[in-house]
Amino acid sequence: MIDVPVSEFRANMNAILKLVKDGEIVSLLLRGEEIAKIVPPDYARIEARKALDKLSETATVGDVLSPIGEQWSEQQ
């Protein structure tokens, strides 16, 4: 990720947008404070896949609807 002041973004917008197209994440700064992020088109999908992959390391994945052959009893 690169940080770019808004003034620099205005002056070099085409070059910076090419970087984003090539996969770079750009953080726009106004007076040193982040005001926006410009991300590649597939960013949300890629981040969601990473989160699911991490979750699958600890989660049990499988059929949750089929009976497991265990008897259940009602407890009050």
C-alpha positions in Angstrom: 0.0 0.0 0.0 1.2 3.5 -0.8 0.2 6.8 0.7 -0.4 9.6 -1.7 -1.3 13.2 -0.8 -4.4 14.5 -2.7 -2.3 17.1 -4.4 0.1 14.5 -5.7 -2.8 12.3 -6.8 -4.2 15.2 -8.8 -0.9 15.8 -10.5 -0.2 12.1 -11.3 -3.7 10.6 -11.4 -3.2 8.5 -14.6 0.1 6.9 -13.3 -1.4 6.2 -9.9 -4.6 4.7 -11.3 -2.4 2.4 -13.4 -0.7 1.2 -10.2 -4.1 0.5 -8.8 -5.1 -1.4 -11.9 -1.9 -3.5 -11.5 -2.9 -4.4 -8.0 -1.5 -1.7 -5.7 -3.7 -0.2 -2.9 -3.5 3.6 -2.7 -4.3 5.5 0.4 -5.2 9.2 -0.3 -4.1 11.6 2.4 -5.4 15.1 3.1 -3.1 17.0 5.5 -1.6 13.7 6.5 -4.9 12.0 7.4 -6.3 9.2 5.3 -9.5 10.2 3.6 -10.0 7.4 1.1 -8.5 4.1 -0.3 -8.4 3.3 -4.0 -8.3 -0.5 -4.4 -8.1 -2.8 -7.4 -11.5 -4.1 -8.9 -11.1 -7.6 -7.4 -10.0 -6.4 -3.9 -13.3 -7.2 -2.1 -13.5 -10.7 -3.6 -9.8 -11.5 -2.8 -10.1 -10.2 0.8 -13.3 -12.2 1.3 -11.6 -15.4 0.0 -8.7 -14.8 2.5 -11.1 -14.4 5.4 -13.0 -17.6 4.4 -9.7 -19.5 4.1 -8.7 -18.3 7.5 -12.0 -19.3 9.0 -11.9 -22.7 7.4 -8.7 -23.4 9.4 -10.8 -23.5 12.7 -14.3 -24.2 11.5 -15.9 -27.6 10.8 -16.9 -27.7 7.2 -19.4 -30.3 6.1 -23.1 -31.3 5.9 -24.9 -29.7 8.9 -28.4 -30.9 7.8 -28.0 -34.7 7.6 -28.6 -36.8 10.8 -25.5 -37.9 12.6 -27.1 -41.0 14.2 -27.0 -39.6 17.7 -30.1 -39.8 19.9 -31.2 -36.5 21.4 -33.2 -36.2 24.5 -35.2 -33.3 25.8 -33.8 -31.8 29.0 -35.6 -29.3 31.1 
